[in-house]
Amino acid sequence: MKPAAFDYVRADHLDEALEGLGREGGDARIMAGGQSLMPMLNMRLARPKTLIDIMRLGELARIERKGGAVIVGAGVRQAALLAWPELGQALPLAAMALPWTGHAQTRSRGTVCGSIAHADPSAELPLILCALEGEVHLRSAKRRRWVAARDFFAGMMATNRADDEMIEAVSFPADRTRCAFREVARRHGDFAIVACAAVATEKGVRLAVGGVADMPMVREFPRLEASALDDALNLFAYELEARDDVHATARYRRDLVRRIGAELVREVLP
Amino acid sequence: MSRLPAGQRHAVQFTLNGKPCSGEAEPRMLLTDFLRHRIGATGTHVGCEHGVCGACTIQIDSELARACLTLAVQIDGCALRTVEGLAPAPGRLGILQAAFKRHHALQCGFCTAGILMSLDTFLREHPRPSEQEIRDLLTGHLCRCTGYTPIIRAALEAAEELSGDVSRETSHA
């Protein structure tokens, strides 16, 4: 339970972090709050040769409203977003989901972008980024690109970030006030057995489910009568290909998707 | 930019419970091991070493942190507070510690250092917490002896006392 040896680099400028990634690629890892990466290092599931600490880069620690979106920089801790005075109005879904993200003792260090980079299939922040159809702002020494959340996540703790890229920020569409979030976990703050987020759309509702498939899964539902909605949710629950594990059976997970899904759809489509 | 090569020890300077402190650490050294083995501050306990149990919870620059999810080299220039900083004087207990003693809020004491640090931080920002808020905070800790109820009682009583709602004889020397 101790990390393997690595060089530790404390970046004083963003360019230094990007150059390091460009030079060392997959042998280097960016560390922000460390609340996902440090357990991986301790368990030696990650063994980078170089760790690049970006938490002294003040420019990354900003929350900005820009063109109908909230842009959260790579240095913004989860506790800082939760304490942001505009959160309840601008990002009510994040206000609902963040108290479920880890514990107070980890939100104080862990960053929003770090959780998204880690891409745990049970994590709340990737889930709400998908539900809101947000974007990931990737940057390397050579280029910048914005990737839609649905194209960013690639599987269990896997993303389409290239080795020389880091997440500079994530962008959440703001003012989606008709939304709902619910989670079932063994202990509040532990990883979700099932977590669901729903956002009202022009035609109906978008439902995102975490904790079941390898990554957050999103489905659009039109306005449906109760029995048709139950059928559609049942189909969705089966398509997620839930698996049994020590925490819950596949059958229990499907049942939670059906029940929580129906509750959330009713909440956002009165 | 500073690059600290693997396998070499690097100087780390910080303050520990208000006093200047320094030591040397390899980049891979966890803050838990650094505090306990290099500095000799063994009040911070090591449980799961992946951020789940909460035994190693301390304050870094007044914010809560799991010492096992922090590298020693990261705290260069930071202000640390650990359970050793809670007592007002040798042989005396702080208000929170005294409430834990009165309510039997610890048995083996393994989890206690971390829980005290969480409560110390939380009560400073939330002087009149609800029971539910205390329960939410304690989800970040595992205790296998008390069943949590005495911990919640102690926390609520300490909160009352700290916010000046109750005065109590505080000498438990």
Interface residues (C-beta under 8 A of the other chain):
Chain A: M1 K2 P3 A4 A5 F6 D7 Y8 V9 R10 A11 D12 H13 E16 G34 Q35 M38 P39 L41 N42 M43 K49 L51 D53 M55 A79 P99 G102 H103 A104 Q105 T106 S108 R109 R187 H188 G189
Chain B: M1 S2 R3 L4 P5 A6 G7 E26 P27 R28 L30 D33 E49 H50 G51 G54 T57 I60 E63 L64 A65 R66 C68 L69 T70 L71 V73 Q74 S118 F122 D136 L137 T139 G140 H141
